[in-house]
Amino acid sequence: MNVENLDWLDAPPAAAIAAANILLDQLDASPRMAEMPLPPRLSKLVLEAAERGVPEKGCAVAAVLSGGERGSPDLLSLIDSQWQPQTQHIHDQLRRSVPGRDRKGAGDEALLRAVLTAFPDRVARRRPGSSEELLLSAGGSARFPDCRHEIVVALDIEQRKDRGLPLIRLVAGPIALDWLLDRATERVTLEWNRTAERVEQVTALLYDSLVLDVDRVPSPRTEASSALLVEKALETDIGRFADRDALAARGKSRETSPKHVTGEMFQTS
């Protein structure tokens, strides 16, 4: 879907239009979503929840988010709390559009997957060693005191430029790591392991900016790994990395400057 083709009374900034197009592509926007009396994210959530067999819970989540319900910072607890009249009105309106009962025995997974589908760019993961700082898939981090889950969807984030990190007000979780794999990408880089004194090939599994998993192995000998090893050797004690016989042989040649030392004189694993 492309919002650039709409007839605007006052067109929004180009950056806002571009962001809207990206979001609609992420949501795989459909004509059925446009028929819902909700913003695109919540329309996607309701329809996805219905498809997964939990239309009642989907409408409840959309109602509390649309109505601005607050109380518990946990979405699953919030939908079971007492609602304001406006929220109840929104819920009743949605149920007329999306009838049906939740599938018997349906747990929280179906609903949480629907939330993830509607907010794919709001994933957050607890920073290792911290009980309250979460790393955000969109980049950066935010505070969420006493986070009980490893991965969540951060539904409401309060920006606090003058008071440190942003504060997460509402989350949905837990989100299982394997739910993120369909959108994950792989990044392979070379890094210097200072402790092991070697070049390593690092394969990172990424969900946007969020690192899901990292695998490190000694790098095979390539031009790139040799160049990195030479660079690091020249920064430290070259004799700890180089083949001393090779260095001695080079000593009588005109190529005695460190810049002429090649990767063939070093071990990368």
Helices and strands as residue ranges (DSSP letters): G 3-5, H 14-27, H 31-35, H 40-51, H 55-67, H 75-78, H 85-97, H 108-118, E 123-126, E 133-136, E 141-143, E 151-158, E 167-172, G 177-183, E 185-193, E 198-207, E 210-218, H 223-235, G 238-240, H 244-251, G 258-260, G 263-265
